[in-house]
Every structure is written in structure tokens, then in C-alpha cells.
Amino acid sequence: MVFQAVLYAKELRVLREFYQAVLSLAFAEEGRGFVLLSGRGYELSVVQIPEAYAAEIQIASPPVAREDTPIKLSFPVPDIAGTRPEIARLGGTLQPDASAWEWRGCRHLDGTDPEGNVFQLREPCGPSVPAT
């Protein structure tokens, strides 16, 4: 059994393309109103928000970070810098490199997807001193 996260989307296709490309996830399954992506020991389900609710959600360009949620998904990637061009091409943002921090052997950096959902990328950086 693998870890699975679920992310609700106003535009299912947009978020599917974003996370599939940025995280190098494989297409695993698709059904009415959802898609399942997998790889690197986890699965990400992207689920379509019902139209009645989606119609009330306004997405800015560039997206405004939705920071009013207690959850932030954190994804392992081999190279954060290597994701930057794809994130920008697909309508997301990534904080400046100077905003990155190291903890537990990984470098961490936050970004937003095309709908403003805040996510975190982490890459291995070798041994580091735990944050205090």
C-alpha cells in the first residue's frame, strides 16, 4: 500500500497536466471527475470540484496563494531547479531560491500550482543540521 493524497481542482485537466509534468508522475487511472497519478512511492488523485462550487472559485493569473488551509502537500523531486521552467510554463509559481531551507537532509522550497494551491518541493541535499 502506498501513500495517497487527494487534491480538488476547479480545472481537472490543468492540475493533472501540472502535477504529472512537474513531479514526473505516471498516469495510472481516470474516471468520471478524477485522475490518479503515481510514482516515487505515492499516488496523487486530482478530483474535479462539483460545478456548483467551482463556478464560485475565482483563479487569478498569476495564481494567488491559497494559504488559508491547514494542509500543504510536500513532494520529493530529484532537482528543484530543474522543475522551475516546467512550473512556470504550466502556470504555477516557485518561490525564489533564496527562500529555500534545509532540514533532515533535504532542501525545501514552496510554490503554488495554477489554481493557487500551495505545495512544497524537496530534494536531497545530504546531511544537515535539524531545524530548531
Stockholm file with secondary structure:
# STOCKHOLM 1.0

chainA/1-132         MVFQAVLYAKELRVLREFYQAVLSLAFAEEGRGFVLLSGRGYELSVVQIPEAYAAEIQIASPPVAREDTPIKLSFPVPDIAGTRPEIARLGGTLQPDASAWEWRGCRHLDGTDPEGNVFQLREPCGPSVPAT
#=GR chainA/1-132 SS CCEEEEEEESSHHHHHHHHHHHTTCEEEEEETTEEEEEETTEEEEEEECCHHHHTTCCCCSSCCCBCCSSCCEEEECSCHHHHHHHHHHTTCEECCGGGCEEETTEEEEEEECTTCBEEEEEEECCCCCCCC
#=GC SS_cons         CCEEEEEEESSHHHHHHHHHHHTTCEEEEEETTEEEEEETTEEEEEEECCHHHHTTCCCCSSCCCBCCSSCCEEEECSCHHHHHHHHHHTTCEECCGGGCEEETTEEEEEEECTTCBEEEEEEECCCCCCCC
//
